[in-house]
Amino acid sequence: MFDVALFKTEYPEFANIANGAIEIVGQREDEIVSETSWGKLRQHALFLRVAHRLALRFNIGKQYTVNGLRNGASSAITTSKSASNAN
């Protein structure tokens, strides 16, 4: 079972997202991240995947500003054209 409280402790920028929304994503990602592949780093990898999915779903960039953190998150969709200087 995915530990929402621990996730929110380690990733406080997701504190305002409903526990149910985090739990749904967490349970799905928990089924994907293999202990055989990740070993001792499994929980870290799991939390990173959940944070990534939630960052894409919710606009957490404004949370960085509110909490005084450096805004390294972007929920914008990147395309190959926007990622390069090609015309």
Buried (B, 14 or more C-beta within 10 A) or exposed (E): EBBBEEBBEEBEBBEEBEEEBBBEBBEEBBEEBEEEEEEEEBBEBBBBBBBEBBBBEBEBBBBBEEEEEEEEBEEEEEEEEEEEEEE
